[in-house]
Amino acid sequence: MYAIRADIETLHGEDLLLVLTDRDNTGAVDDEAVSMALGRAAAIIDSHIGKAHRLPLPVIPEILRGFAIDLAIYYLAGRADVATDGQQKRHDNAIAHLKLIGGGKAALPLDKDEDGKEETSPAVISTSGPERIFTRQTMRDL
């Protein structure tokens, strides 16, 4: 999972989860509905980034945590039939960015060295190529 219930509550408050999940008016958040929405969000994220990154990821970047929260809220709002335009837009933006990551057009900040900087792969150096046209022998008589 890329996010948990506490992440949603920290960002949006428990009241939003109560509105989105309390179908029986019990005054309690439906933890099963929240878990299902977060699981669905994780599956969507994995389906997009799995092309470009080995899963499971070694660390969860904050951008993916935010996407998981946005997707889960959208799914919960759809379930409660109270989705707003803002929730729809955040969902669409998350999906669009995930497609960019999966297509290699956007990167995830995953690997950090001891200094907290992103590790980079060494550049590839080609040491072979076609035979030289201009050599000392071919240029001698010119």
C-alpha positions in Angstrom: 0.0 0.0 0.0 1.1 3.5 -0.8 -1.0 5.2 1.9 -3.0 4.3 5.0 -6.1 5.6 6.7 -4.0 7.9 8.9 -2.5 9.6 5.9 -6.0 10.5 4.6 -7.0 11.7 8.0 -3.9 13.8 8.4 -4.4 15.5 5.1 -8.2 15.8 5.0 -9.5 15.0 8.5 -11.6 12.2 9.8 -14.8 14.1 8.9 -14.3 13.5 5.2 -13.9 9.8 5.7 -17.0 9.8 7.8 -19.0 11.5 5.1 -17.6 9.1 2.4 -18.0 5.8 4.3 -20.7 6.0 6.9 -23.6 4.6 4.8 -25.5 3.4 7.8 -25.2 6.6 9.9 -23.4 4.8 12.7 -21.0 7.7 13.3 -18.0 5.6 12.6 -15.7 5.4 9.6 -16.0 2.1 7.6 -12.5 0.8 7.8 -13.2 -2.0 5.3 -14.3 0.6 2.7 -11.2 2.7 3.3 -8.9 -0.3 3.0 -10.6 -1.4 -0.2 -10.3 2.0 -1.7 -6.6 2.2 -0.8 -6.0 -1.2 -2.1 -7.7 -0.3 -5.4 -5.5 2.9 -5.6 -2.4 0.8 -5.0 -3.3 -1.6 -7.7 -3.9 1.3 -10.2 -0.5 2.8 -9.2 1.3 -0.6 -9.6 -0.3 -1.2 -13.0 1.1 2.1 -14.3 4.5 2.2 -12.7 5.2 -1.5 -12.9 6.4 -1.1 -16.5 9.2 1.3 -15.4 10.0 0.1 -11.9 10.6 -3.1 -10.1 7.8 -3.7 -7.5 7.5 -3.5 -4.6 9.4 -0.2 -4.5 12.2 0.0 -1.9 10.7 3.3 -0.5 7.4 5.0 -1.1 7.9 8.5 -2.7 5.6 11.2 -1.3 4.2 11.8 -4.8 2.8 8.2 -4.9 1.4 8.6 -1.3 -0.5 11.7 -2.5 -1.7 9.9 -5.6 -2.9 7.0 -3.5 -4.8 9.4 -1.2 -6.4 11.2 -4.2 -7.4 8.0 -5.9 -8.8 6.4 -2.8 -10.9 9.5 -1.9 -12.2 9.6 -5.5 -13.2 5.9 -5.3 -14.9 6.4 -1.9 -16.7 9.5 -3.1 -17.9 7.6 -6.2 -19.2 4.9 -3.9 -21.1 7.4 -1.8 -22.2 9.3 -5.0 -20.8 12.6 -3.7 -17.7 13.1 -5.9 -16.8 16.7 -6.5 -15.2 18.3 -9.5 -12.0 18.8 -7.5 -11.8 15.1 -6.6 -12.4 14.2 -10.2 -9.6 16.6 -11.3 -7.1 15.2 -8.7 -8.0 11.7 -9.9 -7.4 12.6 -13.5 -4.2 14.4 -12.7 -2.9 11.4 -10.7 -3.7 9.0 -13.6 -2.1 11.2 -16.2 1.1 11.6 -14.1 1.2 7.8 -13.5 1.0 7.2 -17.2 4.0 9.6 -17.6 6.0 7.6 -15.0 5.1 4.3 -16.6 6.1 5.6 -20.0 9.4 6.8 -18.8 8.6 10.5 -19.3 8.6 11.3 -15.6 10.8 10.0 -12.8 10.3 8.8 -9.3 12.7 9.9 -6.6 13.7 6.5 -5.3 17.3 5.9 -4.7 19.2 8.1 -2.3 22.9 7.8 -1.2 24.2 8.5 2.3 24.2 12.2 1.6 20.5 12.2 0.6 21.3 12.8 -3.0 19.8 10.7 -5.8 22.1 8.0 -7.0 22.8 8.1 -10.8 23.9 5.4 -13.0 27.3 5.8 -14.6 27.3 6.9 -18.2 27.8 4.3 -20.9 31.0 4.7 -22.8 31.3 3.1 -26.2 34.8 1.8 -27.0 34.1 0.3 -30.4 33.1 1.8 -33.6 33.6 1.6 -37.4 37.1 1.3 -38.8 38.9 4.6 -39.2 38.8 6.2 -42.6 41.5 8.8 -42.1 44.6 7.2 -40.9 48.3 8.0 -41.3 48.5 5.6 -44.1 45.6 6.9 -46.1 46.6 10.5 -45.5 50.3 10.0 -46.3 50.2 10.9 -50.0 47.8 13.9 -49.7 
